[in-house]
Amino acid sequence: MRAALVQLTVTDDPVANLPATASLVRQAVAQGAGFVLTPELTNGLSSSRQHQRNVFRSEQADETLATLRAEAKAASIWLLIGSLGLLTDDADGRFANRSFLVAPDGSIAARYDKIHMFDVNVSATEVYRESEGYRPGKHAVLAETPFAKIGMTVCYDLRFPTLYRRLAQAGAQILTVPAAFNHITGAAHWEALLRARAIETGCFVLAPAQTGFHPEANGKGRRTYGHSLAIAPWGEILADGGTEPGVTLVDLDLSRVAEARHRVPSLSHDRSFDGP
């Protein structure tokens, strides 16, 4: 299976972002990809909750989702829409940060709502409270496809290894980590965390990312790290998307999953223990 990591620099305008995203998906297909992955918040990044309420749509009405489902069907590919910001009917008005796995017939094969919320103080000037705008998911998701079992995660989930171990022990061969990783924490931790999750689980890790500066209508904006990565089950970096928007290709040989787990079968070596 040839996979393609789509790297984006989105704005806070979902309508304006969509043509570039669809174009890169088509570019990936033209280069032979049968599994295409986009980053977290493919439809748009914004720091303004009011703006998000104005531009986000429900899953049923979201134009990005409908268009990318049509692209997947037209090309007969598997497509991971890393995540979309979506309106919900929650009483508190919080959004969903939802990842979609789209099948070659355009149907939605699996949905995953990001579990872990990015509530951090990166620096004195960069403070994030994702849980104020987005409601956390409650369910881990393992999707079965004809080519692999896929464990679905999103961005900040990466710092919680128990989730990945659970997915791998349930049969995951590929772990997806679409992200909009902060440029400061990305430089420090992105590669190390992704390689660790691959090594710990013996899975391929596919991490399409947002990159660069993301302008907002209110004059603000944020920076993301880029460097979409594909990691092998033994921990090697197979592909790095750098810092520009574009498509990064990687060929996956799923026999490497069984090979890595045979060499170090740690997924079957859990032991109970006493302690804090």
C-alpha positions in Angstrom: 0.0 0.0 0.0 1.3 3.4 -0.9 0.3 6.1 1.6 0.4 9.8 1.2 0.7 12.4 4.0 -0.9 15.7 3.0 0.6 18.7 4.8 -1.4 21.9 5.0 -1.2 25.5 6.1 -4.9 26.3 6.6 -6.4 29.6 7.6 -9.6 30.1 9.7 -11.8 30.0 6.6 -13.0 26.5 5.8 -14.4 27.5 2.4 -11.1 29.1 1.3 -9.1 26.1 2.6 -10.9 23.4 0.7 -9.6 23.9 -2.9 -6.0 23.5 -1.8 -6.8 20.5 0.3 -8.7 18.8 -2.5 -6.0 19.6 -5.0 -3.3 17.9 -2.8 -5.5 14.8 -2.3 -5.8 14.6 -6.1 -2.0 15.1 -6.4 -1.4 12.2 -4.0 -3.8 10.0 -6.0 -1.9 10.9 -9.2 1.3 9.7 -7.6 -0.2 6.3 -6.8 -1.4 6.6 -3.3 -4.2 4.3 -2.2 -4.4 5.7 1.4 -4.3 9.5 1.8 -4.2 11.2 5.1 -4.8 14.9 6.0 -3.9 16.7 9.2 -5.9 17.7 12.3 -8.5 20.4 11.7 -8.3 20.1 8.0 -11.2 22.6 7.6 -9.5 25.4 9.6 -7.6 26.7 12.6 -8.9 29.6 14.7 -8.3 30.9 18.2 -11.7 32.6 18.3 -14.6 30.5 19.6 -17.1 32.9 18.2 -15.5 32.7 14.7 -15.6 28.9 15.0 -19.3 29.0 15.8 -19.8 31.1 12.7 -17.8 29.0 10.2 -18.0 25.4 11.6 -20.9 23.2 10.5 -22.5 20.0 11.7 -21.2 16.7 10.4 -24.2 16.5 8.1 -23.7 20.0 6.7 -19.9 20.2 6.5 -18.7 21.0 3.0 -15.1 19.8 3.6 -16.4 16.4 4.7 -18.8 16.1 1.7 -16.2 17.2 -0.8 -13.4 14.9 0.5 -15.8 12.0 0.6 -16.6 12.6 -3.1 -12.8 12.8 -3.9 -12.3 9.5 -2.2 -15.1 7.9 -4.1 -14.0 9.3 -7.4 -10.4 8.0 -6.9 -11.5 4.8 -5.2 -9.0 5.4 -2.3 -9.0 5.2 1.5 -8.9 8.7 3.0 -8.2 9.7 6.5 -9.6 13.2 7.1 -7.3 13.9 10.1 -10.0 15.8 11.8 -12.6 18.5 11.3 -13.9 21.0 13.8 -17.7 20.4 13.9 -20.7 21.9 15.6 -22.5 19.6 18.0 -25.8 19.7 19.8 -24.0 19.7 23.2 -25.8 21.9 25.8 -22.5 23.7 26.5 -22.0 24.5 22.8 -18.6 22.8 22.6 -17.4 21.5 19.2 -16.2 18.0 18.2 -12.6 17.5 17.0 -13.5 14.4 14.8 -11.3 12.2 12.6 -12.9 10.3 9.7 -11.8 7.2 7.8 -13.5 7.3 4.4 -13.8 4.1 2.4 -13.2 3.9 -1.4 -17.0 4.1 -2.0 -17.2 7.4 -0.2 -18.8 6.0 2.9 -17.6 6.8 6.4 -15.9 3.6 7.7 -15.0 5.0 11.1 -15.2 8.1 13.3 -13.0 9.1 16.2 -13.4 12.1 18.5 -10.1 13.3 20.0 -9.9 12.1 23.6 -7.1 14.3 25.1 -7.5 18.0 25.1 -4.5 20.4 24.6 -4.8 22.5 27.8 -1.2 23.7 28.2 1.0 26.8 28.9 3.6 26.5 26.1 5.1 29.8 27.1 4.2 33.1 28.7 2.5 34.2 25.4 1.2 30.9 24.2 -1.6 29.4 26.3 -4.0 26.9 24.9 -7.3 25.6 26.5 -8.7 23.3 23.9 -11.3 21.9 26.4 -13.0 25.3 26.5 -14.0 24.9 22.9 -14.0 21.2 22.2 -15.6 18.4 24.1 -13.3 15.3 24.6 -14.2 12.0 23.1 -14.7 8.9 25.2 -14.0 6.0 22.9 -10.8 4.5 21.4 -11.4 3.4 17.8 -9.9 0.6 15.8 -10.9 0.5 12.2 -10.6 -2.6 10.0 -9.8 -2.2 6.3 -8.8 -4.8 3.7 -5.1 -3.7 3.9 -4.7 -3.1 7.7 -6.2 -2.5 11.1 -5.9 1.2 11.9 -5.9 2.8 15.3 -7.2 6.3 15.1 -5.8 9.1 17.3 -5.3 12.9 17.0 -2.4 15.2 18.0 -2.2 15.6 21.8 -3.3 12.0 22.2 0.4 11.3 21.2 1.5 12.0 24.8 -0.7 9.3 26.3 1.0 5.9 25.5 -1.6 3.8 27.1 -4.1 4.6 24.3 -1.6 3.4 21.7 -0.8 0.2 23.6 -4.5 -0.6 23.9 -5.0 -0.1 20.2 -2.0 -2.2 19.3 -3.0 -5.0 21.7 -6.4 -4.9 20.0 -4.8 -5.6 16.6 -3.8 -2.2 15.2 -1.0 -2.4 12.6 -1.1 1.3 11.6 -1.6 4.2 14.1 -2.7 7.5 12.7 -1.7 10.8 14.4 -3.0 13.7 12.4 -1.8 16.9 14.1 -1.5 20.6 14.3 1.5 20.4 16.6 2.7 23.7 18.2 6.0 24.9 16.7 7.8 25.0 20.1 6.7 21.6 21.4 7.0 20.2 17.9 10.7 21.1 17.7 11.3 19.5 21.1 9.1 16.4 21.1 7.3 15.6 17.9 9.8 13.1 16.4 10.7 11.5 19.7 7.1 10.8 20.7 6.2 9.4 17.3 9.2 7.1 17.2 8.4 6.0 20.7 4.8 5.1 19.9 6.0 3.1 16.9 8.7 1.3 18.9 6.4 0.5 21.8 3.7 -1.0 19.7 5.5 -2.4 16.6 3.1 -0.4 14.4 3.5 1.9 11.5 2.8 5.5 12.6 1.5 7.9 10.1 1.3 11.5 11.2 0.2 14.2 8.6 0.7 17.7 10.0 -0.3 21.3 9.7 2.7 23.6 9.0 3.7 27.2 9.1 1.8 30.4 10.1 -2.0 30.2 10.1 -3.5 33.7 9.7 -6.8 34.6 11.2 -9.3 37.3 10.3 -8.9 38.9 13.7 -5.3 39.6 13.0 -4.0 36.8 15.2 -2.6 33.5 14.2 -0.6 30.6 15.3 2.4 28.6 14.1 2.6 24.8 13.7 5.6 22.6 13.3 5.0 20.7 10.1 7.3 17.7 9.5 4.6 15.1 8.6 6.3 11.8 9.5 5.9 8.2 8.6 7.6 5.9 11.1 8.3 2.1 10.7 7.5 -0.4 13.3 11.2 -0.7 14.3 11.3 3.1 14.8 13.0 4.3 11.6 11.8 7.5 10.0 10.6 6.5 6.5 9.5 10.0 5.3 9.6 13.6 6.5 7.3 16.2 4.9 9.6 19.2 5.9 8.0 22.6 6.5 6.1 23.4 3.3 2.6 22.3 2.3 2.6 19.3 0.0 2.4 15.6 -0.3 4.8 13.0 1.2 4.7 9.5 -0.1 5.6 6.2 1.7 5.2 2.6 0.7 4.0 0.3 3.6 5.0 -3.3 3.9 2.7 -4.7 6.6 5.0 -7.7 7.1 7.3 -5.4 9.0 4.7 -5.2 11.8 4.9 -8.9 12.5 8.6 -8.9 12.1 9.1 -6.1 14.7 6.7 -7.8 17.2 8.4 -11.1 16.7 11.8 -9.6 17.5 10.6 -7.8 20.6 7.2 -9.2 21.7 6.6 -6.7 24.5 2.9 -6.3 23.7 2.4 -9.7 25.3 4.7 -9.1 28.3 2.5 -7.0 30.5 2.6 -7.8 34.2 0.6 -6.6 37.1 2.6 -4.8 39.8 2.2 -3.1 43.2 3.0 0.5 43.6 1.7 4.1 43.5 
